[in-house]
Amino acid sequence: MLYLTTLVDGVREKRELSDGTWIIGRGEGCRIRFASIAVSERHAILTVRGQQAVIEDLHSANGTYVNGEPIDAAVALNGDMVVQIGDAIFRVSGEDESPESEDAVVDADGTGETAETAAEEEAEADPMRELRRNVQEQIQNELLKRMDMKRLTLDGVDREGLEDTARVKIRQIIDEVVAKGRLPEGIDTVRLEDDVFNEAMRLGPLEELLADDSVSEIMVNGPRKVYVERKGKLVLSDCQFTDDASVLAVIERIVSPLGRRIDESQPYVDARLADGSRVNAIIAPLALSGPTITIRKFSKNALTPEDFIRFGTWTHNAAEFMKLCVTLRKNIIVAGGTGSGKTTLLNLLSGYIPRTERIVTVEDAAELRLQQPHVVRLEARPPNIEGKGAVTIRDLVKNCLRMRPDRIIVGECRSGEALDMLQAMNTGHDGSLTTVHANSPRDVISRLETMVMMSGMELPSKAIREQIASAVDIIIHESRLSDGSRKVVAITEVTGLEGNQIVMQDIFAFNQTGVGENGKVLGEFKPTGAIPTWLDQLAGRGIKVDTRMFDPSADQDVTISYKS
């Protein structure tokens, strides 16, 4: 008989493993379940036959690690091997193996240590951490006594002035504590000053993560667990809040300047930071594990097509083709799953729009950062405390049609505004762009149909498909692959309607050929051989396109020539 010993959040469990297959993941159908965001729905499979156990990763988002190394094939386990999936650590052993080895765990760097050692280190670290928190709280309370924020605001002191005043006060308080000999040894005064300042005036412990360019997403699951995404992988950071109230204060500091609210009657909110980063917050009674914040960070420097080529997101020829599509005012939909990079790609495509055109953007929370001089930004508004005054994306799309736009960019179509967007595309507002959550280019069509039906207009299916076929020219599908990389996997042309079926053809597509070292996805993004149906119309517009761009056997970068 084999046994499975797991260690999750310091809690050890042991169970018998009968012969058969054991699906590991966070999904309800899994026989071994770990409730963690870092664990995929179906993460790995454990096969048990007699005294032999074999584990294999199921193309999970964060990978499966054996003795600290990611696996890309089936691995036979023995009693000395430690498996890590997300936050969970476990081993498979026989009942006759020494109990001492059951305490083996693997840390984040893949080095082995014992559970007792880890517990001792944590016990040693916790008193100092708690001591530092207590000192920080006392200084914050003293700061509130000495700074009359309301009076300073009424006196017209701006944000920068308030921060300067806070810095001076904090430094004075710390100097007084040091002079009286009341600051415990081992506490760095510079770090303490920054922590108190960030907690009182900014976003507390999150400031350090926001300043870290390697972090693309921040996930606060209550005060004690803060996960970050680095290079497409989720890891637990050492950042922590004091308590739930500290997390709530940060949420309030984010949403208040935007005129939004979060409380028991409205326990979730979408917002943005000053740099355009997207924020979602949800609190009790809906969030059971404590106030939860999700921050999607955006690059401080706008990515260029060359960056996408360097990252392997697409190729030079694909970038040239998309520039041609935007220049020709083709209506484009960027599709993909959550976190696949749709908004980043939409930002990049908007850079191809001529600077002489008037652009109107419509978003739930303003995230797009366009570089053109003539841009009008519209942002939806949630209802007030009385449940009135909401302005939806659909309302704004209707209104922007009266604003003489050359281009309309909708941050995301997720409901009835899809009908208004399609109508705008069909009534002279060519060159519009938007994003849609979908799993494939074909799925975009069915998603659009569903969203048009959500508008309340009882249109027959054929009429909806005619609208879609007439309005949409190009669909770009982007995906986040199992190794965390984001790639454009298809650039598809909508060619028309035959009978009741919308006809499409892939112009470029990504073909995955395997998985390399460290789980890196291998493959090639190349043309399919299909040529856009409108290509023969370009000669009359003074645009020269080398058709080798669409030849899958040609290995040459092509640059399109535009008439000056």
N, C-alpha and C positions, 0 to 999 in steps of 0.2 A: 504493500500500500504506500502511495506517495502522499505527501502533505504539502499544502500551500501555506506559507507564513507571510503575512502582509504587515507592512508598517505604514500607516497613513495618519498624518498629523499627530505623531507620537503614540498612536494607539496600535498595539499589536494584536493580530488575530491569527488563528491557526485552524485550518479545515482539511478534511480528507478530500483527496482527488480520485474519483472513480474513473475507470477507463472511458474514453470518449473524447469528444471535442468540447472545449470550453472557450466560448467567445468572450473576450475581454473588452470592455468599453463602458461608456456612461449610458448607453441606451437601455430601455426597459427589458429588451429581449436578451441581454447579455447575462451569462451565468456568473461571471465575475464582474461586478460593477464598481466603478470608482466615480463618484459624483464630483467631477472637477472639470473646469472649462478647458484645461490643458489636455484632456482625454477625449478622443474622438468617439462618435456614437458606436462604431465598431472599430476598435483600435488594433487589436491583435487576436490571434487564435492560438490556443494552447492545446496540443494533442497529447493525450496520455494513453500509453499502452504498457501495461504491466509496470515495470520499474523504469520506463523510459518516458521522458517528457520533451516535447519539441515545441518551440514557440516561433511564430512567424508574424511579422508586421503586416497589417491589412491596408497599406498605403495611407497611414494615418497622417494627420497634419503635423504632428510634433515628433513622430518617430518612436521607436522602441529601442531601449538601450540595455545591453547585457555587459555587465562589468564596466560600465561607463562608455561603451562604444556603441554607436548606432548600428542596427542590423539591416541588411537588405536582402537576406535570404533566411530560410529556416535554420534554426540553431537548436541543437540538442543540449538540454540543460543537465547539469549535475549539481550536487548539493553545495558546491562552492561558488556557483554562479549567482549573481544578484541582478535582477531585472528591474528597470525603472520605466514606468509609464506615467507621464505627467508628474504629479506629486507623490504617487504611490510607489513603494519599493517592496519587492517580494522575492522569495526564493522557493524552489521546489526541492524537497528532500525526502528521504526514506525515514521510517520511524527509528531505524537503528543507527542513524547518524548522530554525531555528538551534538548535544544541545547548545554547546558554546557557539557553534557556527551560526545558529539561528539569529544571533544578534548582529550579524554583519549587515551593513547598509552601505549605500553608495551616495557620496555627496554630489553636488551639482557639477563638480569638475571631474567626476569619474573616479576619484580616489577612494579606497576602502577605509572604513573606520567602524568602530562598534557603536551600537546604540547607547551603551552606557557612557562611552566617551562623549558622544554628541550631547547626551543629557547633562553630563557634568559641565561641558562648555557652555550650554545654554543657561544652566543654573548660575554659572559665574558671570555670564553676560547680562542676565536679566536684572540683578540688583543695580548695576551701574546704569543700565538703560532706564530703569524706573527712577533712579536718583536724578538722572539728567532731566527726565520728564517733570519731576516734581519741582526742580529748580526752575525749569522753563515756565511752568504754570505760575509759579510765584512771581516771576519777573513780568509775565504777561498781565497778571492782575494788578501789579504795581503800575505798569504802563497805562492801563485803562484809568487808574485813579489820577495819574498826572496829565493825561491827554484828554482834554474835553473835545472829542471829535465833532460833536454837534455844534459847539461854539465856533470851532475853526472853520467848519463848512459854511456856517452862516456869515462868517467874516470874509468869505470869498477865497479862502485858501484852496488852491487847486490840488490835484492828486499828487503831483510831484512835491509840492510844498508840504503836504501831510506826511509823505514818506520821509522827507528830509528831517522833519520835526521828530518823527518816530525814531529814526536812527539816532539822533542826538540823545533823546530821552532814554533809549535802551542802553546806550553806551554809558550814560551817567549812572543808571541803576546798577549795571554790572560792576562799574568801578567802585561804587559804594559797597556792594556786596564783597568784592575782593578786599577793599580797605578794612572792612570789619572782620576779615578772616572767616567769612561764612560760606565761601565757595568751596565745595568739596574738591579734594585733589583728583586729578585725572580728567577734569572737565575743561575742554578747550574753550577759552572765552570768545575767540573769533567765530568758531562754529556755533556756540551758544547764541551769540548776537545775531547771526544769520538765521538760525532756527526761530528765534523769537520774532524777528522782523517778518519773516515769511509767513509765520502763523498769524501774526496780527494784521498785516497789511496786504499780503498776497495769497498764494495758494498753498501755504504750509509746506509739508514734505514733498509735494508734487513739483515744486519749483526746480529742484535738482533734476528730476526726470524730464521736465519740459525743456531744460537747457541741454539735455543729452541728445545730440543729433543721431545717435545710433538707435534711439527708441522711436518707434513709429506708432505705437499705441500704448495707452495706459489704462489699466482696468483695476479699479478699487473695489474689492469685494468686502466691504466693511473696514473697520479701522486697522485690523491686524494683517490683512492679506492684500498686497498690491502687486499685481502681475504686470509685466511689460512685454511688448513684442519687439524682438531684435532679429533682423534678417529673416522675418517670417516665422520665427519660433517664439513660443510663449515661455517665459521664465518668471519665477517668483523673485521679486526684488526685496532688498532689506529695508525698504521704505515702510514706515508705519505711522499711523495717527495715534493721538493720545486716547481718544474714545469716539463714540458715535457723534457727540456734539461737535467735535473738531472737524469731522467729515461734513456734517451739516453746515458748519460755518463756511467751509470752502465752497460748497454748492451755492449757498446764498450769495457769496462774493462773486460767483460767476454769473448768476442769473439776474441779480438785482440791476446792474447797469443796463441790461437789455430790456428792462420793463417786464420781465417774466417772473413767475412766482412758483414756489413749490411748497406744498403743505399737505395736510391729511386729505383735504378735499381735492387737491390736484397733485398726487404724489409722484408724478414723473414729468420731465421737461426736456426739451431739446434746446440747446443753446450753442454758443460759439465763444471762443477766446478772442482776444484782441488780434492775434496773428491769423485768425481764420480757422483754427483747429475746431473740429466738431466735438460737441460735448452732449452726452446723454446722462441724465441722473434719475434715479428712482429710489424712493425711500419707503419706510414703513407706512402703512401696513402691507404694502405690496412686496417690498424687499425683506425677506425673512432673515437674511444673513447680515443685515445692517445696511446703512446708506451705501448705495452703489453708484460709482461714477465710471463712465467709459469715455475716454478722450482719444479721438482719431487725430493724430498730429499730421501737419502738412509741412513739407520741406520749406525751410526758410528761403531757399533759393529756388525759383521756378525751374522745373526740369525742362530740358530741351530735347528735341528729337535725337540729337547725338547721345544724350544720356541714356535714352531708351535703347539705342543701338548698342551702347557699351554694356548696359545691364542685360542684354539679350531679350528684351521685351518684344522687339520687332527688328526688322532689317532696314537697310538704307532704301531699298526699292519700295518697301511697304510705306515708309515715311513719305517718300516722294509721291506715291499714289494717293495717300490721304491728303497731302497738301493740294494735289490736283482736284480732289473731290470737294474740299472746302472752297478752293478758288472758283470752281464751277458752280458753287451754291447748291451742292447736293445736300439733301436732308439726311442727317446722320443720327443713328441711335447707338449709343455705347451701352453694351449689355455685359452682365457678369454677376457673380455672387457677392455677398457681403465681404468687404475688405479686399476685393480683387483689384482695386485701383481705378475704378470708373471715373471718379471725380478728378483724379490726377490726369487721366488721359483726356477728359473733357477740357480741362485747363490747357493742356498742350495743344489740342486741336484748335481751340479758340485763338491760339497765337498765329494761326495761318490766316485769320480774317484780316482783310485790308484795313489799315488804320483810318481810312476815309469813311468807313461805314458806322452807322448808329446801331449800337447793340443794346438790347434790353434783356437783363437776366432776371429770372424768377426762381426763388429758392425758399425752402422752409427755414433754414438758417444759412445766412450768407457765407459761403465758403469759397466761391470762385474768385480768382484774382486775375482779372484780365488786364493786359498791358496797354490796350488801345486807349486813346484819349477820350473817345465819345461813348461812354458806357453809362447806362442807367440801371441801378441795382434795386430790385424790389424784393422784399422779404415778407413772408406770411406772418400773420399775427394770431396768437392763440386767444381764446375767449378770456374775458376778465373774471374777477371773483364771482360775479353774478351770472356767469355763463353766457355773456353777450359780447358783441364786438369782434368776433372772430373774422379774420379775413383769410380765406383759403388760397391755396395755389391756383385753384380753378378760377377764383375771382380775379386774381392778378393776371393770369393768362388772358382772360377776356379783356381786362382793362388795357394790357400792353398792346393789344391790337389797335387801340386808338392813339397810340403814342408814336406813330410813324416809325416803327423799327425797320431797319434793314435786315437784322437777324434777331431771332428770339432764341435764347438759351434757357431751358428749364432744367434746374439742377437734378430733379428726378421726377419721373411720372410714376405715381403709385396708385392713382384712383381715377375719378371721372375727368380730371384735367387732360387725360390722354385724348379724349374726343376733341376738346378745344385745340389741343396741339396739332392733331391731324388736320383739322379744318384750317388752321393757320398755315400749315404746310401746303395745303391745297388751294389757298386763296392768295397766292402772291408772295408769301413770306418764305421764299426759298432760302436754303442755306441754314435752316434752323437745326439746333442740336439739343439732345436730351439724353438722359440715362434711364435704364430700366433694369430691374432685377430679373435675371433670367439665366437658365442653365445652358442655353445654346441659341444660335440664331433662329432656328425654327421655333424654339420656345418663346422668343420675343413676340412672334406673331400671335400665338395663343394668349400670351399675357396682355398684349394690346387689346385683343378682342374682349377679354374679361374686364379690363379696366374701362373700356368704352361702355360696356353693359352696366358698370357701376355708376355711370353718369345719370342713370334714370331714363335715358332715351330708349324707347323700345324699338330699336332698329333691327331689321333682319340680318342674319349672319352674313349673307352675300353682300349686303350694302356695306357692312363694317369692313369686310375683306377688300371690297373695291376701294374704300377710303384708304386703307392701309397700303395696298398695292400702288395706289396713285401717289401717296404722300411720302412713303419711306423709300429712299434710294440705296443707302448703305447701312449695314449693321456690322459693328465691330464688337466681337466677343472677347472679353478678357477674363482670365482665370488665375486664381492662386493655386499653384500646384502643390503636390505633397511635400516638396522640399522647402516650401515657403516662398518660392520665387513667383513673381507675377509676370505673366506673359499674355500677349495677344495671341489667341489660338485660332481665330478666324476673322477674315475680312470678307464679308458676303454682300453681293449685289442682289437687290430685289428686282427681278426682271419683269414682273407683271402678274396677271391673273389668267389662268387657264381653267375654264369651267368654274368650279368652286374652290380651286386650290391655288394658293399663292406660290409662284415659281421663284426659286432662288438659286444662285450659283456662288460657290466659294471662289474668290479671286486669289486669296492667300490663305494658307492653313498651316497649323503646327502639327507635326507628326512625331509623337513620342516613340522613341526607339528602345528605351530601357531606363535603368536606374544605375548610376555610377557610385563612386565612393561617397560615403557620408550621406547616402540617400539622394544625391543630386540627380534631378531628372535630366535625361539625355533625349535629344530630339532636334528637329530642324524645322524652321519656319521658312516656307518657300512658296512660290506661286504654284497654282494647281494646273495651269495651262489654259484656264478659261479667260477670255478677253471681255472686258466690259462692253455691253451692247451699244453704248453711246460713244465709243472711242472714235468711230469714223466721222463724228461731227466736229472734231477738234481742229482739223486742218483749216476750216473756214474761220476759226478764231485765232489763227496764228500760233497755235500750240503744237509743238512737235513732240511726239511720244515714241520712244524706241520700244517696239513690241517685244524686244528681248526681256523687258521688265517682267513679262507674264510667262516666260519660257522656263519651265522647271529644270530643264537641262542646262540652261545658261548660268554661268557663275560670274556675273559681272554687274557692278553697280551702275545704274542708269540715272542720269539727271534729265529732267524734263525741261525743255526750252520754251519759255514764254515770250510772246511778242512784246517788246518794250513800248 
